[in-house]
Amino acid sequence: MDRYYWGVDLGGTKIECAVIERSTDMCVVRERIATDSDQGYAHILNQITLLIDRCAEQLGQRPLAIGFGTPGTLDPHYGVMKNCNSTALNGKPLDKDLTELLGAKVVLANDANCFALAEAHFGAAKRVKPNAEVVFGIIMGTGVGSGVVVNGKCLYGCHVSA
């Protein structure tokens, strides 16, 4: 088992990696670089690889698994990204490409869903109204996204676009 949790926020203008030590829940590495999404899909993949390499160098070990919050969703039927405001990602098999490049298990989830789920379980919603049945979160950055959590679980909808 990996000693760390690895998470990446893939945004329209920046890519940020945070590495959390499992035993203490403390962030031990946090790095950020520009996405430069206007330079295309291959460049975004290179930027992600560079970022993971930098973090791995600081820790002295590579990740076994990495969770990615993405600006869109992975279409479960076709295995490609859709509805991304970073349009270079649309139609691409991001999870497969990252798994191959990084040599680690990769799990993708919509960034707004990640945000809403985190708020429901660990953040403001949990503190202010611990028994809330519905939590709604909005992300306003390079794009705008939202997530809805009902009874502790994200709503995805039949096209994974809820």
Buried (B, 14 or more C-beta within 10 A) or exposed (E): EBEBBBBBBBBBEBBBBBBBBEEEEEEBBEBEBEBBBEEEBEBBBBBBEEBBEEBBEEBEEBBEBBBBBBBBBBBEEEEBBBBBBBBBBBBBBBBEBBBEBBEBBBEBBBBBBBBBBBBBEEBEBBEEEEEBEEBBBEBEBBBEBBBBBEEEEBEBEEEBEB
